Amino acid sequence: MQSVRIKQVDAFTRKPFTGNPAGVVLDSDNLSSSDMQKIANEMNLSETTFVTKSESDKCDLRLRWFTPQQEVDLCGHATIATFHAMAEEGLFGLQVDEPQAFLIETKSGHLTVDVEWKDLIPYIKFSLPIPQFFPFPDDISFLCGALGLSEIELSQKVKPQITAQGYCYVPLKNYDSLKTLEPNFSLLRKLNERHDLNGFAVVTTDSGDRDHDWHMRFFAPSLGVDEDPVTGSANGPMAAFLYHNGFLDPNKSYFNFKAAQGRFLNRPGVVFVNMSVANGEVTELQIGGQAVTVMEGTIFSRKNVPERF
């Protein structure tokens, strides 16, 4: 690795300096995993995406996502950012107002990504794995202490639950509790280690306005991300969480939602969520959004420079 071209893209927004920033390297075929990790650490964003050729004949490309500390299986906002950057470059035949579908290879399996256009700006939506939910396996009072909450602030309709993907969903009664919580990141890391969790999605359907169906905050200190501005991979499963816990009309077969996140970090963003249901089970889950590029440049590596002067 001598030099690498990289972009920084704000995802789940159309306004610069809002939403969730991601690094995007569009040509990563010659990078090792170690190179990718070093670049992600240098960028110091919640995730940096690396685009490579797919090892599968069925897929169009492969995406890998790295936090500053480690590789992760899936990242929503960085996927939105990547396809926005690809569309800007006209890669893979992407053209303005020409919809296109992709099958991408990832550590979490094959994902379908659709690129549409709204106001001449790419609108990217893609499928997520269908989550399963399980009761939170520990003392609720310890969870509340780690998040800086009192138990009375929790929703009385549904208790905290975890997914097989390692997300812990903590539903709250109201928006004010979400706004004022102050997590203890050391205690959250202990919970992460004890139960093999990746992050905590603290959420309320009292979203603070009529335009959004819920508002979320997401904490992942064990991944090197104390608080993530806007988390697509957590907002998508929230729709299934509501369905499986009896909050939605069981007679409907299709739902669409508008989720808010990032407001308390001064980086507001919006995640669009679509969900299909058949015979009482979620059959498809999609998230979507737009993005804006805020920076591009080149990262240089001087491998032969001695460490001592």
C-alpha positions as CSV (number, residue, x, y, z in Angstrom):
1,M,0.0,0.0,0.0
2,Q,1.6,3.2,-1.2
3,S,-1.4,5.5,-1.7
4,V,-5.1,5.0,-1.5
5,R,-7.9,7.2,-2.8
6,I,-10.7,7.7,-0.3
7,K,-13.9,9.6,0.2
8,Q,-15.8,10.7,3.3
9,V,-19.5,10.5,2.8
10,D,-22.3,11.6,5.2
11,A,-25.1,9.0,5.0
12,F,-28.8,9.0,5.8
13,T,-28.9,12.7,5.0
14,R,-28.7,15.1,2.1
15,K,-27.1,17.9,4.1
16,P,-23.3,18.0,4.7
17,F,-22.1,17.6,8.3
18,T,-25.2,15.7,9.4
19,G,-26.1,12.1,9.3
20,N,-23.4,9.5,9.8
21,P,-20.0,9.9,8.2
22,A,-18.3,6.9,6.6
23,G,-15.0,6.4,4.8
24,V,-15.2,4.7,1.4
25,V,-12.3,3.1,-0.5
26,L,-13.7,2.2,-4.0
27,D,-10.6,0.2,-5.2
28,S,-9.4,-2.1,-2.4
29,D,-8.3,-5.2,-4.4
30,N,-4.7,-4.7,-3.5
31,L,-5.2,-4.0,0.2
32,S,-4.6,-6.6,2.9
33,S,-6.9,-6.9,5.9
34,S,-4.2,-5.2,7.9
35,D,-4.1,-2.3,5.5
36,M,-7.8,-1.9,5.7
37,Q,-7.7,-1.9,9.5
38,K,-5.0,0.8,9.5
39,I,-6.9,3.0,7.2
40,A,-10.1,2.6,9.2
41,N,-8.2,3.5,12.4
42,E,-6.6,6.5,10.6
43,M,-10.0,7.8,9.4
44,N,-11.4,7.3,13.0
45,L,-15.0,7.1,11.7
46,S,-17.5,4.6,13.0
47,E,-17.0,2.6,9.8
48,T,-14.9,2.6,6.7
49,T,-16.0,0.5,3.7
50,F,-13.7,-1.3,1.3
51,V,-14.9,-2.4,-2.2
52,T,-13.3,-5.4,-3.7
53,K,-14.0,-8.0,-6.4
54,S,-16.4,-10.7,-5.2
55,E,-15.2,-14.2,-4.6
56,S,-18.6,-15.4,-5.7
57,D,-19.7,-15.6,-9.4
58,K,-23.2,-14.7,-8.3
59,C,-22.2,-11.4,-6.8
60,D,-21.3,-8.1,-8.4
61,L,-18.9,-6.9,-5.7
62,R,-17.8,-7.5,-2.2
63,L,-18.0,-5.0,0.7
64,R,-15.9,-5.1,3.9
65,W,-16.6,-2.8,6.8
66,F,-14.1,-1.8,9.5
67,T,-14.5,0.2,12.7
68,P,-11.3,1.8,14.1
69,Q,-10.8,-1.4,16.1
70,Q,-12.1,-4.3,14.1
71,E,-14.0,-5.7,11.1
72,V,-17.8,-6.0,11.4
73,D,-20.3,-8.2,9.6
74,L,-22.7,-5.5,8.5
75,C,-22.9,-1.7,8.4
76,G,-26.0,0.2,7.1
77,H,-24.8,3.8,6.8
78,A,-21.5,2.8,5.2
79,T,-23.3,0.8,2.5
80,I,-25.5,3.8,1.7
81,A,-22.3,5.9,1.5
82,T,-20.5,3.4,-0.7
83,F,-23.2,3.2,-3.4
84,H,-23.6,7.0,-3.3
85,A,-19.8,7.2,-4.0
86,M,-20.0,4.6,-6.7
87,A,-22.9,6.4,-8.4
88,E,-20.8,9.7,-8.3
89,E,-18.0,7.9,-10.1
90,G,-20.3,6.1,-12.6
91,L,-18.9,2.8,-11.5
92,F,-20.7,-0.6,-12.4
93,G,-22.7,1.2,-15.0
94,L,-24.5,3.5,-12.6
95,Q,-26.2,6.4,-14.4
96,V,-28.5,9.2,-13.3
97,D,-32.1,8.2,-13.3
98,E,-31.3,4.7,-14.3
99,P,-32.3,2.2,-11.5
100,Q,-30.0,-0.7,-11.0
101,A,-29.9,-3.7,-8.7
102,F,-26.8,-5.4,-7.2
103,L,-26.0,-8.6,-5.3
104,I,-23.1,-8.0,-2.9
105,E,-21.0,-10.4,-0.9
106,T,-20.5,-9.6,2.8
107,K,-19.5,-11.4,6.0
108,S,-23.2,-11.5,6.9
109,G,-24.2,-13.2,3.6
110,H,-25.4,-12.0,0.2
111,L,-27.4,-8.7,0.3
112,T,-29.5,-7.2,-2.5
113,V,-28.9,-3.5,-3.0
114,D,-31.2,-1.3,-5.2
115,V,-30.1,2.1,-6.5
116,E,-32.9,4.4,-7.4
117,W,-32.9,8.2,-7.9
118,K,-34.7,11.0,-6.2
119,D,-34.1,14.6,-7.3
120,L,-31.2,13.4,-9.3
121,I,-29.5,12.0,-6.1
122,P,-29.0,8.3,-5.6
123,Y,-31.5,6.7,-3.2
124,I,-30.1,3.4,-1.9
125,K,-32.1,0.6,-0.3
126,F,-31.0,-2.8,0.6
127,S,-32.1,-6.0,2.4
128,L,-31.1,-6.9,5.9
129,P,-31.0,-10.4,7.6
130,I,-34.3,-11.1,9.4
131,P,-33.6,-10.8,13.1
132,Q,-34.7,-13.1,15.9
133,F,-35.3,-11.6,19.3
134,F,-34.6,-13.1,22.7
135,P,-35.1,-11.9,26.3
136,F,-32.2,-9.9,27.8
137,P,-30.2,-12.5,29.6
138,D,-29.1,-10.5,32.6
139,D,-30.3,-8.3,35.5
140,I,-32.3,-5.4,34.1
141,S,-31.2,-3.1,36.9
142,F,-27.5,-3.6,35.8
143,L,-28.5,-2.8,32.2
144,C,-30.2,0.4,33.4
145,G,-27.3,1.4,35.5
146,A,-24.9,0.9,32.6
147,L,-27.1,3.1,30.4
148,G,-27.7,5.8,33.0
149,L,-31.4,5.0,33.3
150,S,-33.9,4.2,36.1
151,E,-36.1,1.2,35.6
152,I,-39.2,3.4,35.7
153,E,-38.0,4.9,32.4
154,L,-38.3,1.6,30.6
155,S,-41.3,0.8,28.5
156,Q,-44.0,-1.0,30.5
157,K,-45.2,-2.8,27.4
158,V,-42.1,-4.7,26.4
159,K,-38.8,-5.6,28.1
160,P,-35.3,-5.3,26.6
161,Q,-34.4,-8.0,24.1
162,I,-31.3,-9.1,22.2
163,T,-30.8,-10.4,18.7
164,A,-28.6,-13.2,17.4
165,Q,-26.6,-10.4,15.7
166,G,-25.6,-9.1,19.1
167,Y,-27.8,-6.0,19.3
168,C,-29.6,-5.2,22.6
169,Y,-32.9,-3.3,22.2
170,V,-33.9,-1.2,25.1
171,P,-37.4,0.5,24.7
172,L,-38.1,3.6,26.7
173,K,-41.4,5.3,27.6
174,N,-40.6,8.7,26.3
175,Y,-38.3,11.0,24.4
176,D,-37.1,12.9,27.4
177,S,-35.5,9.8,28.9
178,L,-33.7,9.1,25.6
179,K,-32.4,12.7,25.5
180,T,-31.0,12.8,29.0
181,L,-29.5,9.3,29.4
182,E,-25.7,9.2,30.2
183,P,-24.2,5.8,29.6
184,N,-21.3,4.3,31.6
185,F,-19.2,2.9,28.7
186,S,-17.1,0.8,31.0
187,L,-20.1,-1.0,32.3
188,L,-21.5,-1.4,28.8
189,R,-18.2,-3.0,27.7
190,K,-18.6,-5.5,30.5
191,L,-22.1,-6.4,29.3
192,N,-20.7,-6.7,25.8
193,E,-18.1,-9.2,26.9
194,R,-20.5,-11.1,29.2
195,H,-23.1,-11.7,26.6
196,D,-21.2,-11.4,23.3
197,L,-23.1,-8.2,22.4
198,N,-22.1,-5.6,19.8
199,G,-24.2,-2.6,20.7
200,F,-27.2,-1.2,22.5
201,A,-30.1,0.3,20.6
202,V,-32.0,2.6,23.1
203,V,-35.3,3.6,21.4
204,T,-38.7,5.2,21.9
205,T,-41.7,5.5,19.7
206,D,-42.4,8.8,21.5
207,S,-40.1,10.3,18.8
208,G,-40.5,14.0,19.7
209,D,-42.4,14.9,16.5
210,R,-45.0,13.5,14.1
211,D,-42.8,13.0,11.2
212,H,-40.9,10.0,12.6
213,D,-42.1,6.6,13.9
214,W,-39.3,6.2,16.5
215,H,-36.1,7.9,17.7
216,M,-33.0,5.8,18.5
217,R,-29.6,6.2,20.1
218,F,-27.0,3.5,19.6
219,F,-23.9,2.7,21.7
220,A,-21.2,0.3,20.7
221,P,-18.1,1.0,22.9
222,S,-16.7,-2.5,22.4
223,L,-16.4,-1.7,18.7
224,G,-14.7,1.6,19.3
225,V,-17.8,3.6,18.8
226,D,-19.2,5.1,22.0
227,E,-22.2,6.6,20.2
228,D,-23.1,6.1,16.6
229,P,-24.9,9.0,14.9
230,V,-27.2,7.0,12.6
231,T,-27.3,3.2,12.6
232,G,-29.1,1.6,9.7
233,S,-28.4,-2.0,10.9
234,A,-30.2,-1.2,14.2
235,N,-33.1,0.8,12.8
236,G,-34.1,-1.9,10.3
237,P,-34.7,-4.6,12.9
238,M,-36.7,-2.2,15.0
239,A,-39.6,-2.7,12.6
240,A,-39.5,-6.4,13.3
241,F,-39.2,-5.7,17.0
242,L,-42.4,-3.7,16.9
243,Y,-44.2,-6.4,14.9
244,H,-43.1,-9.4,17.0
245,N,-44.1,-7.5,20.2
246,G,-47.6,-6.7,19.1
247,F,-47.3,-3.0,18.3
248,L,-48.4,-3.3,14.7
249,D,-51.5,-4.3,12.8
250,P,-51.3,-8.1,12.4
251,N,-53.6,-7.9,9.3
252,K,-51.2,-5.8,7.3
253,S,-48.7,-7.3,5.0
254,Y,-46.5,-4.3,4.2
255,F,-45.1,-1.5,6.4
256,N,-42.9,1.5,5.9
257,F,-41.4,3.6,8.6
258,K,-39.3,6.7,9.0
259,A,-36.8,6.6,11.9
260,A,-34.7,9.4,13.4
261,Q,-31.3,9.3,15.0
262,G,-28.4,11.6,15.6
263,R,-30.2,14.6,16.9
264,F,-28.4,14.7,20.3
265,L,-25.0,14.5,18.5
266,N,-26.0,17.5,16.2
267,R,-25.9,15.0,13.3
268,P,-29.5,14.3,12.6
269,G,-30.3,11.7,10.0
270,V,-33.3,9.7,8.7
271,V,-33.5,5.9,8.0
272,F,-36.4,4.7,5.8
273,V,-37.5,1.1,6.7
274,N,-39.7,-1.2,4.7
275,M,-41.0,-4.5,6.0
276,S,-43.0,-7.3,4.4
277,V,-45.0,-9.9,6.4
278,A,-46.6,-13.2,5.5
279,N,-48.3,-15.7,7.8
280,G,-47.3,-13.9,10.9
281,E,-43.6,-13.8,10.0
282,V,-41.4,-11.0,8.6
283,T,-40.3,-12.1,5.1
284,E,-38.3,-9.0,4.0
285,L,-36.6,-6.1,5.7
286,Q,-35.1,-3.2,3.9
287,I,-33.5,0.1,4.9
288,G,-32.9,3.0,2.6
289,G,-31.5,6.5,2.5
290,Q,-29.4,9.1,0.7
291,A,-26.0,10.6,1.2
292,V,-23.7,13.5,0.4
293,T,-19.9,13.4,-0.2
294,V,-18.1,16.0,2.0
295,M,-14.4,15.1,1.3
296,E,-12.1,13.2,-0.9
297,G,-8.4,12.7,-1.0
298,T,-5.5,10.3,-0.9
299,I,-4.0,8.4,2.1
300,F,-0.2,7.9,1.7
301,S,1.8,5.1,3.3
302,R,5.6,5.3,3.7
303,K,6.5,1.8,4.6
304,N,10.2,2.2,4.3
305,V,10.5,5.2,6.7
306,P,12.4,4.1,9.9
307,E,10.5,4.4,13.1
308,R,13.6,6.0,14.9
309,F,15.2,9.2,13.8
